[in-house]
Amino acid sequence: MESSLSSTCLQYQFRSISLPSRLHPHNTTIDLELQKLKTWQSSLVSSTVPASGETIRTGLVGLANLYSGVEELIQSPISQQVLVQHRNGVLVEEALEGSIGFLDSCNMARDLLLMTKENVQDLQSVLRRKGGDLSIERSINAYNSSKKKVKKESAKCLRALKKMEKKYDSCSLSDANYYYVSHLIRVLREVSAATISVLRSFFFFFLFVPDSSTRSVEFAIRPILLLL
């Protein structure tokens, strides 16, 4: 049931954009990383088991590689000119708005990961010391409370990502009749779609993180912690 729910909600198709390399040498890198993430997403959706921490880590690493190429593309003189001049800078405004939303999601993802790590370690420390029943009970209650908060915040972030996804879906490219402009817009939106897909998988991972034991939770999140 959990894998079915996560597979359904993770489905968001983003295409591999072919922006001619003659316009900018980093377009090939962007195409390649987008294709890798598309393959990653397809395997995630088709899987019959919930995503592992290692799988989520692969998606996050792929996303970081993608943004390295995007940064180079955005900083090129022709891209800077297009971003500023097209529709009086509306592309810049859209990019900034989207970046703020993604930054908020990334900050929350990091906070949830660290919160889970700290609470797991605190509970394990109390159990190892074999403290009194009262201290163990307090630690267990704190741990259970933190799990509820993590799941609640994850669900909230998923709703925010859904709103961003709908906004990108409703945008039209019909006014972008200049060749480079239209392709640049498409690339930025495909990158946004890929970002939403990876972040969504992260938050779904925390919705379905193992509840059996602190050791199981620690083992599940360990691959992602390596990125911090």
Contacts in CASP RR format, 6 or more apart in sequence:
PFRMAT RR
TARGET T0000
AUTHOR 0000-0000-0000
METHOD contacts of the structure
MODEL  1
MESSLSSTCLQYQFRSISLPSRLHPHNTTIDLELQKLKTWQSSLVSSTVP
ASGETIRTGLVGLANLYSGVEELIQSPISQQVLVQHRNGVLVEEALEGSI
GFLDSCNMARDLLLMTKENVQDLQSVLRRKGGDLSIERSINAYNSSKKKV
KKESAKCLRALKKMEKKYDSCSLSDANYYYVSHLIRVLREVSAATISVLR
SFFFFFLFVPDSSTRSVEFAIRPILLLL
2 50 0 8 1.000
2 208 0 8 1.000
3 47 0 8 1.000
3 48 0 8 1.000
3 49 0 8 1.000
3 50 0 8 1.000
6 50 0 8 1.000
6 51 0 8 1.000
6 201 0 8 1.000
6 204 0 8 1.000
6 207 0 8 1.000
6 208 0 8 1.000
7 44 0 8 1.000
7 45 0 8 1.000
7 46 0 8 1.000
7 47 0 8 1.000
9 158 0 8 1.000
9 200 0 8 1.000
9 204 0 8 1.000
10 41 0 8 1.000
10 44 0 8 1.000
10 45 0 8 1.000
10 197 0 8 1.000
10 200 0 8 1.000
10 201 0 8 1.000
10 204 0 8 1.000
11 45 0 8 1.000
12 41 0 8 1.000
12 165 0 8 1.000
12 193 0 8 1.000
12 196 0 8 1.000
12 197 0 8 1.000
12 200 0 8 1.000
13 193 0 8 1.000
14 34 0 8 1.000
14 37 0 8 1.000
14 38 0 8 1.000
14 41 0 8 1.000
14 190 0 8 1.000
14 193 0 8 1.000
14 194 0 8 1.000
14 197 0 8 1.000
15 34 0 8 1.000
15 38 0 8 1.000
15 190 0 8 1.000
16 31 0 8 1.000
16 34 0 8 1.000
16 35 0 8 1.000
16 38 0 8 1.000
16 190 0 8 1.000
17 30 0 8 1.000
17 31 0 8 1.000
17 34 0 8 1.000
17 183 0 8 1.000
17 186 0 8 1.000
17 187 0 8 1.000
17 190 0 8 1.000
18 31 0 8 1.000
19 27 0 8 1.000
19 30 0 8 1.000
19 31 0 8 1.000
19 183 0 8 1.000
19 184 0 8 1.000
19 186 0 8 1.000
19 187 0 8 1.000
20 27 0 8 1.000
20 183 0 8 1.000
21 27 0 8 1.000
21 28 0 8 1.000
23 78 0 8 1.000
23 180 0 8 1.000
23 183 0 8 1.000
24 72 0 8 1.000
24 73 0 8 1.000
24 76 0 8 1.000
24 78 0 8 1.000
24 79 0 8 1.000
26 69 0 8 1.000
26 72 0 8 1.000
26 73 0 8 1.000
26 76 0 8 1.000
27 73 0 8 1.000
27 187 0 8 1.000
29 68 0 8 1.000
29 69 0 8 1.000
29 72 0 8 1.000
30 66 0 8 1.000
30 69 0 8 1.000
30 70 0 8 1.000
30 73 0 8 1.000
30 187 0 8 1.000
30 191 0 8 1.000
33 62 0 8 1.000
33 65 0 8 1.000
33 66 0 8 1.000
33 69 0 8 1.000
34 66 0 8 1.000
34 190 0 8 1.000
34 191 0 8 1.000
34 194 0 8 1.000
36 62 0 8 1.000
36 65 0 8 1.000
37 59 0 8 1.000
37 62 0 8 1.000
37 63 0 8 1.000
37 66 0 8 1.000
37 194 0 8 1.000
37 197 0 8 1.000
37 198 0 8 1.000
38 194 0 8 1.000
40 55 0 8 1.000
40 58 0 8 1.000
40 59 0 8 1.000
40 62 0 8 1.000
41 197 0 8 1.000
41 201 0 8 1.000
44 51 0 8 1.000
44 55 0 8 1.000
44 201 0 8 1.000
50 205 0 8 1.000
50 208 0 8 1.000
51 201 0 8 1.000
51 204 0 8 1.000
51 205 0 8 1.000
52 220 0 8 1.000
52 223 0 8 1.000
53 205 0 8 1.000
53 220 0 8 1.000
53 221 0 8 1.000
53 222 0 8 1.000
53 223 0 8 1.000
53 224 0 8 1.000
54 223 0 8 1.000
55 201 0 8 1.000
56 201 0 8 1.000
56 202 0 8 1.000
56 205 0 8 1.000
56 223 0 8 1.000
56 224 0 8 1.000
57 223 0 8 1.000
57 224 0 8 1.000
57 226 0 8 1.000
57 227 0 8 1.000
59 198 0 8 1.000
59 201 0 8 1.000
60 198 0 8 1.000
60 202 0 8 1.000
60 224 0 8 1.000
60 227 0 8 1.000
61 227 0 8 1.000
62 198 0 8 1.000
63 194 0 8 1.000
63 195 0 8 1.000
63 198 0 8 1.000
66 191 0 8 1.000
66 194 0 8 1.000
67 191 0 8 1.000
70 187 0 8 1.000
70 188 0 8 1.000
70 191 0 8 1.000
73 79 0 8 1.000
73 184 0 8 1.000
73 187 0 8 1.000
74 80 0 8 1.000
74 83 0 8 1.000
78 180 0 8 1.000
79 184 0 8 1.000
82 91 0 8 1.000
82 178 0 8 1.000
82 180 0 8 1.000
82 181 0 8 1.000
82 184 0 8 1.000
83 89 0 8 1.000
83 91 0 8 1.000
83 92 0 8 1.000
83 95 0 8 1.000
83 184 0 8 1.000
84 92 0 8 1.000
86 176 0 8 1.000
86 178 0 8 1.000
86 181 0 8 1.000
87 175 0 8 1.000
91 184 0 8 1.000
91 185 0 8 1.000
91 188 0 8 1.000
94 171 0 8 1.000
95 188 0 8 1.000
98 164 0 8 1.000
98 192 0 8 1.000
101 160 0 8 1.000
101 164 0 8 1.000
102 192 0 8 1.000
102 195 0 8 1.000
102 199 0 8 1.000
104 160 0 8 1.000
105 157 0 8 1.000
105 160 0 8 1.000
105 161 0 8 1.000
105 199 0 8 1.000
106 199 0 8 1.000
108 153 0 8 1.000
108 157 0 8 1.000
109 157 0 8 1.000
109 199 0 8 1.000
109 202 0 8 1.000
109 203 0 8 1.000
110 228 0 8 1.000
111 153 0 8 1.000
112 150 0 8 1.000
112 153 0 8 1.000
112 154 0 8 1.000
112 206 0 8 1.000
113 221 0 8 1.000
113 224 0 8 1.000
113 225 0 8 1.000
113 228 0 8 1.000
114 228 0 8 1.000
115 146 0 8 1.000
115 149 0 8 1.000
115 150 0 8 1.000
116 146 0 8 1.000
116 147 0 8 1.000
116 150 0 8 1.000
116 206 0 8 1.000
116 209 0 8 1.000
116 217 0 8 1.000
116 221 0 8 1.000
117 218 0 8 1.000
117 221 0 8 1.000
117 225 0 8 1.000
119 142 0 8 1.000
119 143 0 8 1.000
119 146 0 8 1.000
119 147 0 8 1.000
120 143 0 8 1.000
120 214 0 8 1.000
120 217 0 8 1.000
120 218 0 8 1.000
120 221 0 8 1.000
121 218 0 8 1.000
122 139 0 8 1.000
122 142 0 8 1.000
122 143 0 8 1.000
123 139 0 8 1.000
123 140 0 8 1.000
123 142 0 8 1.000
123 143 0 8 1.000
123 214 0 8 1.000
124 214 0 8 1.000
124 215 0 8 1.000
124 218 0 8 1.000
126 135 0 8 1.000
126 136 0 8 1.000
126 139 0 8 1.000
127 136 0 8 1.000
127 139 0 8 1.000
127 214 0 8 1.000
143 214 0 8 1.000
147 209 0 8 1.000
147 211 0 8 1.000
150 206 0 8 1.000
150 209 0 8 1.000
151 206 0 8 1.000
151 207 0 8 1.000
154 203 0 8 1.000
154 204 0 8 1.000
154 206 0 8 1.000
154 207 0 8 1.000
155 203 0 8 1.000
155 207 0 8 1.000
157 199 0 8 1.000
157 203 0 8 1.000
158 200 0 8 1.000
158 203 0 8 1.000
158 204 0 8 1.000
158 207 0 8 1.000
161 196 0 8 1.000
161 199 0 8 1.000
161 200 0 8 1.000
161 203 0 8 1.000
164 192 0 8 1.000
164 196 0 8 1.000
165 193 0 8 1.000
165 196 0 8 1.000
168 189 0 8 1.000
168 192 0 8 1.000
168 193 0 8 1.000
168 196 0 8 1.000
171 189 0 8 1.000
173 182 0 8 1.000
173 185 0 8 1.000
173 186 0 8 1.000
176 182 0 8 1.000
176 185 0 8 1.000
202 224 0 8 1.000
205 220 0 8 1.000
209 217 0 8 1.000
209 220 0 8 1.000
209 221 0 8 1.000
210 216 0 8 1.000
210 217 0 8 1.000
210 220 0 8 1.000
211 217 0 8 1.000
END
